[in-house]
């Protein structure tokens, strides 16, 4: 199973950079849905990603529907601070 992380309209460059670093180390693709709350040249974004950016497979989309159209058979798990279920309560598909 290949993993992908999708950030919808991320606002904090440091968080995005840290997630990108994790993606580089786990060979996970990172998908960013615009609008972004920062520039991809932001020094905080680059600093948080350290020297791993060249290892990150990053894809950009203008909206969430564009991502869904690219992966019509994709299976998505959504995470939010407003969820009623914990991530540990879900049975994940292989």
C-alpha positions as CSV (number, residue, x, y, z in Angstrom):
1,X,0.0,0.0,0.0
2,X,1.4,3.4,-0.9
3,X,0.6,6.3,1.4
4,X,-0.2,9.8,0.4
5,X,-0.7,12.8,2.7
6,X,-3.1,15.6,1.5
7,X,-3.1,19.0,3.2
8,X,-6.1,21.1,2.4
9,X,-5.4,24.8,2.4
10,X,-2.5,24.6,4.9
11,X,-1.8,27.8,6.7
12,X,1.4,27.2,8.8
13,X,4.6,26.8,6.8
14,X,6.5,25.2,9.7
15,X,3.8,22.4,10.0
16,X,3.9,21.8,6.3
17,X,7.7,21.6,6.3
18,X,7.7,19.1,9.2
19,X,5.1,17.0,7.4
20,X,7.2,17.2,4.2
21,X,10.2,16.0,6.1
22,X,8.2,13.0,7.3
23,X,7.0,12.3,3.8
24,X,10.6,12.3,2.6
25,X,11.7,9.8,5.2
26,X,8.7,7.5,4.7
27,X,8.6,7.7,0.9
28,X,5.1,9.2,1.1
29,X,3.8,11.6,-1.6
30,X,2.6,15.1,-0.3
31,X,-0.4,16.7,-2.0
32,X,-1.1,20.4,-1.3
33,X,-4.5,21.9,-2.0
34,X,-4.5,25.7,-2.7
35,X,-4.8,28.3,-1.5
36,X,-1.7,27.9,0.7
37,X,-1.3,30.3,3.6
38,X,2.3,30.9,2.7
39,X,4.7,31.0,-0.3
40,X,6.5,27.8,-1.2
41,X,9.7,29.9,-1.0
42,X,8.9,30.8,2.6
43,X,12.1,30.5,4.7
44,X,10.1,28.9,7.6
45,X,8.8,26.2,5.3
46,X,12.2,25.5,3.9
47,X,13.8,25.5,7.4
48,X,11.2,23.0,8.8
49,X,11.8,20.7,5.8
50,X,15.6,20.9,6.4
51,X,17.6,19.4,3.5
52,X,14.9,16.9,2.6
53,X,12.9,18.9,0.0
54,X,14.6,17.3,-2.9
55,X,13.4,13.9,-1.7
56,X,9.7,14.9,-1.4
57,X,7.3,14.0,-4.1
58,X,5.0,17.1,-4.0
59,X,1.9,17.7,-6.0
60,X,-0.2,20.9,-6.1
61,X,-3.9,21.3,-6.8
62,X,-6.1,24.3,-7.2
63,X,-8.9,22.7,-5.3
64,X,-9.9,19.4,-3.6
65,X,-12.1,18.3,-6.6
66,X,-9.0,18.4,-8.8
67,X,-7.4,15.9,-6.5
68,X,-10.5,13.7,-6.5
69,X,-10.6,13.7,-10.3
70,X,-7.0,12.6,-10.5
71,X,-7.6,9.7,-8.1
72,X,-11.2,8.6,-8.8
73,X,-10.7,5.2,-7.2
74,X,-8.7,6.6,-4.3
75,X,-9.6,5.7,-0.7
76,X,-9.3,8.6,1.7
77,X,-9.1,8.9,5.5
78,X,-9.9,12.3,6.8
79,X,-8.4,13.8,9.9
80,X,-9.5,17.0,11.6
81,X,-9.6,18.5,15.1
82,X,-13.4,18.4,14.8
83,X,-13.7,14.6,14.3
84,X,-15.9,12.5,16.6
85,X,-13.7,9.3,16.1
86,X,-10.1,8.9,16.9
87,X,-7.6,7.7,14.3
88,X,-7.0,4.7,16.4
89,X,-10.7,3.6,16.3
90,X,-10.6,3.1,12.5
91,X,-9.9,-0.1,10.7
92,X,-7.6,0.8,7.8
93,X,-7.7,-1.0,4.4
94,X,-4.5,-2.5,2.9
